[in-house]
Amino acid sequence: MSSASESEASCALSKEFRWILEQESLRALQNVKEILVECSRRFPLHLTLENRGIDNLVKPDKFIISNVFESGQTNIKGMVTLLGDNICDADVNLRIPAVKGQHGAGLMRTIIQPDNCWKLQQLQDAGNFLSKALVEVNRRLDMGGFTSGKEAVSLLNTLISSLNEARMSIVVPKRKTIEELRRSINTKSLNPPLPAEVAVSFYVHATKLVFALYHVSHSSRKLEITDRFQAEVSVPWFSDVIVMFTAALQHCQQLKDKVTVFSQYKDCPGDKLSPHEPASTAEREVILV
């Protein structure tokens, strides 16, 4: 290729790169913002939404939870009300199989009342990461386009990390030990309290709200699970937010891919990415499960 042709190609690359940094990036971030604002309407982010005149969609949702075996017997049956990231009302009947030498067996009932809610930490975490991503997007849109690829990639890595954390908070519940469940502050919302041989938990697993019931026994100074039962119910807005987190992640990743492809060319003026400073493997990948 002649020197003139190389110069022309370099000039075209530079113009395209500047367009991506100064215009395309803002269009993409505006799309991300619109998705996240719509997503935030499902969370109790009151200050964020009120400051922008956006209606919040958080409302009480009532669900029937039960597990029915082929025999027709149920171990869990009740009504649960979900309000944002709280179980604000519940009335649950439990049946525990009898175990010789233990008293925590038979039929029992416990309730949760609005003045002492069960907090779903997973949804609180997802809302916090969502809020963080919104702040970053709004700040960048106020500042205008990027001046370098490195600056763009740095922000996009921050957004991708926050959105991945938000999504994973809902999709993958954190495992807890029986001791952690028994010591949880949420157990104080149960009235009457459950026997020492019984532990329960509400948690989110992707699109479902799950209620788990554990029957435990003491063996060699350790707690062992003798029975485990669970009931689950699909929550429509869980599915909505997972889809929106995924869409926002894809927009961020697509923009990042456009920016990082120019790291192959060291003649793009104003950029600080070069073939000698490639994005790390962790920066190039987005986890979508």
Order of alpha helices (4+ residues) and beta strands (2+ residues): alpha-alpha-alpha-beta-beta-beta-beta-beta-alpha-alpha-alpha-beta-beta-beta-alpha-alpha
